[in-house]
């Protein structure tokens, strides 16, 4: 039984390149944290007041990178397979 004061946790699924997956795992291991803890901390940063944000000032550049990654994935998904 949960109460309103107990936090709820929901899963986030992400398909990453091998290199990105390895990087997330290496960073988490290096700092003794979990990947989910790091993701939650990043989300909290984006919700913080502007003068307290750490990652938000870099968000425009990160969004550009994410758009390029998404576009490349869509291009690869749209290509016919070589059989």
Helices and strands as residue ranges (DSSP letters): H 18-31, H 35-47, G 50-52, G 56-58, H 59-78
